Amino acid sequence: MATDFVLSVNLVDIPARTVYPATLRVAAGQLAAVEPVAGASGPDPALPYALPGFVDAHVHVESSLLVPSEFARLALPHGTVATVSDPHEIGNVLGVAGVQYMLDNAAPSPFKFCFGAPSCVPATPFETAGAEITAADIEQLFQNPQIGYLAEMMNWPGVLHRDPGVLEKIALAHRYGRPVDGHAPGLHGADAERYASAGISTDHECFTAAEARDKLAAGMKILIREGSAARNFDALIELLPQHYEQLMFCSDDKHPDTLLLGHINQLVQRAVALGYNVFDVLQVACLNPVAHYRLPVGQLRVSDPADFILVENLTDFHVLKTYLNGELVAENGQCLLPASPVAVLNNFHARPVAAAALALPAPAAPTISFPVIECFDGQLITARRDLTLPVVGSQVQPDPAQDILKLVVLNRYAPDAAPAVAFIKGFGLKRGALASSVGHDSHNITAVGYDDESLARAINLVVAAQGGLAAVGAAGAEHVLPLPVAGLMSNQPGPAVAAAYSTLDHFSKAELGSGLQAPFMTLSFMALLVIPSLKLSDKGLFDGEQFSFVR
């Protein structure tokens, strides 16, 4: 419960670009008064610094493997008070019912969630999703004031070619006064201008500063993304001095182990450590998302909701306390909110597979040239490599000596679907296999492995759990993290999920040999067809630049 109280702080006034000692008076959940200390010539070193809370301007809460209420409990100690949250993942599994699940689960928490209406469910016609969200569904969602925007428009070819169905969804957002989020990796110049001219106002997919500048010139706001898999901070932070009014920070996807350690506060600390102006950085982290998405988040102005944080200094941004609506919700690294009950909702019908079902037939020859996906650490994009693979017993084989492993996607919505099989370079596994029902965008089962037997074992562990993450190694070693909520999220407390995930992550690196920073997060994007260049859906190997199947 919020109570009336008084605090002595160094107030960080971001718009005025000044810091001064002040008394904050909080009453009825609002900031009732700000009283500067008379005669003060600068900050008081004995006082903490009060500033607006941090906002993650684009995140898929589901990718934390936590339901919204548990995501909030992990984020609040880091000073995050709000997120702009795209429920695209659960939308692909459960449709509008999935979006409603996120709203319902988030409702008891004081955390300021802003959920969007997913614009691309299914993301493409080249994969099997569990549901569809139509323009009529989006209009229904917009009638709920809790739905604050049209979530990322991933069908950028449809935007460029002015597809009527795509334009209808964008027009609905404009009619209901909602901003439209973008998703247009690699678009430059005239294509970026044409994409933005459709009424799309943001993009979080830039992986070079040149691409971001083209989109800024087209009038878009750029979100600097640093998540568990996609890391673009270093490439884009140079934009900050000239464009801080058009930038925001986001994570996009954040696994529980890294969320336990930090969030947007880490990006603020890094930017300031690099020498960027602290007020520019804080405007990006605290103010710009609130203004763009019209979030009901206090900005340390009189009569605002009393949403703010106290930090030890303006160098490392160690968060001492987090307040929401005048309530102390986190202190000294601990969330003070109790856990909420978690309902379970799912859509999972896959059956176990046999190792023999993962064989890839080949013509009679000792070798074959085959299109291979190459993944990169810290990136969602992949490359196509046409490489020579061995053929044994009329089957194309992986080639671990070249770090070429087998990749499998299995439709989880149909009980008897045949698995799609391809090859991937970059995972570095020396044995065993990984499997996951978190597979963007449709969230079929995605698996990578050294051999067919290990792949089948890992896939079948996910099937037995009705969704989850699994890793198998030598001598029967195996680990599973069940995700019973839509095959995407756990129903357990955040710290326990983070610990279980850390065990899986460590096993995949130390025991199986992967050198990736986040093997499971990287695996989850290998079926993401809307990010170039080569990906695998449950229907086959797909070229994300030509938007067509390779085989």
ABEGO torsion letter per residue (X at the ends): XBBBBBBBBBBBBAAAGBBBBBBBBBBGGBBABBBBBBGBAEBBAABBBBBBBBBBABBBAAAAGBBAAAAAAAAAAAGBABBBBBAAAAAAAAEAAAAAAAAAAAAABABBBBBBBBABOBABAABBBABBBBAAAAAAAAABAABABBBBBABAAAAAAGBAAAAAAAAAAAAAGBBBBBBBBGBBEAAAAAAAAAGBABBAABABAAAAAAAAAAGBBBBBBBBAABBAAAAAAAAAAAAAAABBBBAGBBBAAAAAAEBAAAAAAAAAAAGBBAAAAAAAAAAAAAAAAGBBBBAGBBGBBBBBBBBABAAAGBBABBBBGGBBABBGGBBABBBBBBBBBBBBABBBBBAAAABBBBBBBABBBBBBBBBBBGBABBBBBBBBBBBBGGBBBBBAAAGBBBBBBBBAABAABBBBBBBBBGAGBABEBBBBABBOAAGBBBBBBABAAAAAAAAAAAAAAGEEBBBBBBGGBBBBBBBABGGABBABBAAAAAAAAAAAAAAAAAAAGBABABAAAAAAAAABAABOABBBBAAEBBBAAAGBBAX
